[in-house]
Amino acid sequence: MTARLQYGTTAKVFHWLVVALLLVQYLIGWLMPDIHRGMKPGAGMTFHISVGIVILLLIVLRFAWRLAHPVAPESSLAPWQRLSAEAVHWILYVLVLATTMSGWLFASFRGWGVSFFYLFPLPMLASENAATGKAIDGLHQAAEWALLVFIGIHVASALAHVFIYRDRIMQRMLPG
């Protein structure tokens, strides 16, 4: 399988859908009320978990697409930039998976019966266990912050290519 030089439309759609949904997801997460003992999931939590499931599905599909349709690293980049770009992308995949799965596990350990946009119930990934739920919540929050940091690194790098290096690296992922 030969790697292409540019990302195709499908890869770009996956990328920008995940970007948009992560923006929505962080906004929902920060606007939701704090979770307290005995609290049951409301509309905000149901929507947050449902969007998380969509992100999980999209990132798995994006990963599979990337494996099946590789894009060659930009040859104009210095070796350290190619290596760091590849590392940041893999870390982003891992952190999105960790964040979404830990959120779903947290809901399961809380014993919350949640649904996918109120259309059908989501399976519980674990039995109710308050102590484990608290630990998973801590992991979920750490993953959220780590993901946010690496998103920042990714965005800062893209902007550096636009405004400092003035190369066309970012054009590879822009629509059109």
Buried (B, 14 or more C-beta within 10 A) or exposed (E): EEEEEEBEEEBBBBBEBBBEBBEBBBEBBEEBEEEEEEEEBEEEBBBBBBBBBBBBEBBBBBBEBBEEBEBEBBEEBEEEBBEBBEEBEEBBBBBBBBBBBBBBBBBBBBBBEBEBEEEEEBEBEBEEBEEBBEBBBEBBBBBBEBBBEBBEBBEEBBEBBEEEBEEEBBEBBEEE
